[in-house]
Amino acid sequence: MTPPAFPAGGLSAPDLTGPTSILNWPISGPRSQRRRKQRPFAHIHIEVDLRPETLAANGGIVGRIEKVLREREVVESADLLRFTAGVLHAFSAAGFVRIRHWEAQPGGWLPLPEDRSGARSEEPLGHFLRALRGDAWSQLKASRSFSMRLGAMGDLHADVVIRRLHRERHHTVSIDLRGRFPEATVDDLVGALRSRTPVRSTKVTEASYVPT
């Protein structure tokens, strides 16, 4: 089952890129010097370009994913899955601890983690690694993209698509955030991605604000 499409209508936001963009705010000086003071975002779309390099070891992530890949003999899409693990780790650090949907292309929908109601939630990366060991995920060998829908407290949603590009030999990530996202929350999420994946550039292409 593919996640439902959201209605269009976000505001085009080319001005949100560049040296003083939403993803590169000043980190010092009084608040009044910030480029703008605005309402929280209801929706924001971010395009992330990753450098073509191997993920650096961070909290054992690379070792854990490598172990699973060896167990499953997944070779062709190994880089895609390594970057997916890094992205999941970043979203988990930013508070997105619920997994509501994920799928591969080609391949389609993949089984969600088992329900562990009443128990302490496992981090999304843990769900990903456990699910990857299952037979239903053997189709990931030839995957060109991996998409997921994550949730956080406060009814926040993130739709994320990680793609591997053969000719360019690098990966891209598309992110749609929906809910009520203050500037600081978006900034924290992008910071988490930059610290856990080899981000080359980030660009906001669309944004709309919470109505007054």
C-alpha positions in Angstrom: 0.0 0.0 0.0 1.5 3.3 -1.1 1.2 6.3 1.3 -1.7 8.6 0.3 -0.7 11.6 -1.8 -1.1 14.9 -0.1 -2.9 17.8 -1.8 -0.7 20.4 -3.5 -0.7 24.0 -2.6 2.6 24.7 -0.8 4.3 27.9 -1.5 7.3 27.8 -3.8 10.3 29.0 -1.8 13.4 29.5 -3.9 14.4 32.3 -1.5 14.9 29.7 1.2 18.2 28.6 -0.3 21.6 30.1 -0.3 24.1 31.3 2.4 21.3 32.7 4.7 18.8 30.0 3.9 16.4 28.2 6.2 19.0 25.4 6.4 21.9 27.7 7.2 20.7 30.1 9.8 23.2 32.3 11.8 24.2 30.4 14.9 25.3 33.5 16.9 24.1 37.0 17.6 20.8 38.3 19.0 17.5 36.8 17.7 16.6 40.1 16.1 19.4 39.5 13.6 17.8 36.4 12.3 16.7 36.8 8.7 13.0 36.5 9.7 10.7 35.5 12.5 7.8 33.4 11.1 5.0 31.1 11.9 5.8 27.3 12.2 5.8 25.4 8.9 2.8 23.2 8.1 4.8 21.6 5.2 8.3 21.8 4.0 10.1 19.9 1.2 13.9 19.4 1.4 16.2 18.0 -1.2 19.4 16.5 0.1 22.4 15.6 -2.1 24.9 13.2 -0.6 28.6 13.0 -1.5 29.7 9.7 -3.1 31.6 8.3 -0.2 31.3 5.6 2.4 29.5 6.4 5.7 31.9 7.0 8.6 31.5 4.8 11.6 29.1 6.4 14.0 27.9 4.5 17.1 28.5 1.2 15.4 26.0 1.8 12.6 28.3 0.8 9.8 29.3 -2.4 11.6 25.7 -3.3 12.2 24.5 -2.8 8.7 27.6 -4.5 7.2 26.9 -7.6 9.4 23.3 -7.8 8.1 24.4 -7.3 4.5 26.8 -10.2 4.8 24.1 -12.3 6.3 21.7 -11.5 3.5 24.3 -11.3 0.7 22.8 -8.1 -0.5 25.4 -6.6 -2.7 23.9 -4.4 -5.5 21.9 -2.1 -3.2 24.4 -2.2 -0.3 25.3 1.5 -0.5 21.6 2.5 -0.6 20.9 0.5 2.6 24.0 1.9 4.3 22.7 5.4 3.6 19.2 4.5 4.7 20.6 3.3 8.0 22.3 6.7 8.4 19.2 8.6 7.6 17.1 6.5 10.0 19.6 7.2 12.7 19.4 10.9 12.1 15.6 11.0 12.2 15.6 8.9 15.4 17.9 11.4 17.0 15.5 14.1 16.0 12.6 12.4 17.7 11.0 10.4 14.8 10.7 7.0 16.5 7.6 5.6 14.8 7.6 3.7 11.5 4.3 3.8 9.7 5.2 2.6 6.2 8.2 1.6 4.1 8.8 0.2 0.6 11.4 -0.4 -2.0 11.4 0.3 -5.7 11.3 -2.1 -7.5 9.6 -4.3 -5.0 6.8 -2.3 -3.4 5.5 -2.5 0.1 7.6 -4.2 2.9 6.3 -5.6 6.2 6.2 -3.2 9.1 8.0 -4.1 12.3 6.0 -6.3 14.7 3.7 -4.5 17.2 5.4 -4.2 20.6 2.6 -2.2 22.3 3.3 -1.6 26.0 7.1 -2.1 25.6 9.7 0.5 25.2 9.9 1.4 21.4 12.9 0.2 19.6 14.8 2.8 17.6 13.9 2.9 13.8 17.4 1.7 12.9 16.8 -1.4 15.1 13.5 -2.1 13.3 15.2 -1.7 9.9 18.1 -4.1 10.7 15.7 -6.7 12.2 13.3 -6.5 9.2 16.2 -6.6 6.7 17.0 -10.1 8.1 13.6 -11.4 7.1 12.9 -13.4 4.0 10.2 -10.8 2.8 13.0 -8.3 2.4 15.2 -10.4 0.1 13.8 -8.3 -2.8 16.0 -5.4 -1.7 18.9 -6.9 -3.7 18.1 -4.8 -6.8 16.4 -1.8 -5.1 17.0 1.6 -6.6 15.1 3.6 -4.0 13.8 3.1 -0.4 11.0 5.2 1.0 9.5 5.4 4.5 7.0 7.3 6.5 8.1 8.2 10.0 6.2 9.8 12.9 7.1 11.8 16.0 5.4 13.2 19.1 3.1 16.1 18.4 1.5 14.5 15.3 4.6 15.2 13.1 5.1 13.2 9.9 8.1 12.7 7.6 8.0 11.1 4.2 11.5 10.2 3.1 12.8 8.8 -0.1 16.5 7.7 -0.6 17.6 7.1 -4.2 20.8 5.6 -5.6 21.9 7.1 -8.9 24.1 4.8 -11.0 25.7 7.1 -13.5 26.4 9.9 -11.0 27.5 7.3 -8.4 25.9 9.2 -5.5 22.6 9.2 -3.6 19.9 11.8 -3.0 17.3 12.1 -0.2 13.9 13.8 -0.6 12.1 14.8 2.6 8.5 16.1 3.2 7.8 17.3 6.7 4.1 17.8 7.7 2.6 18.9 11.0 3.8 21.9 13.0 7.5 22.5 12.5 9.2 25.5 14.1 12.4 26.7 12.5 14.5 25.2 15.3 13.0 21.7 14.7 13.9 21.8 11.0 17.3 23.1 11.9 17.9 20.3 14.4 16.8 17.6 11.8 19.1 18.9 9.1 21.9 19.1 11.7 21.3 15.4 12.6 21.5 14.5 8.9 24.7 16.4 8.4 26.3 14.7 11.4 25.3 11.2 10.3 25.5 11.2 6.5 27.9 12.8 4.0 25.6 15.7 3.0 26.9 17.7 0.1 24.0 20.2 -0.1 20.5 20.8 1.2 17.8 22.8 -0.5 14.2 23.8 0.4 12.0 23.8 -2.7 8.6 24.2 -1.2 7.1 25.5 2.1 3.8 26.5 3.6 3.0 27.9 7.0 0.5 27.0 9.8 -2.5 29.2 9.4 -3.0 32.0 11.9 
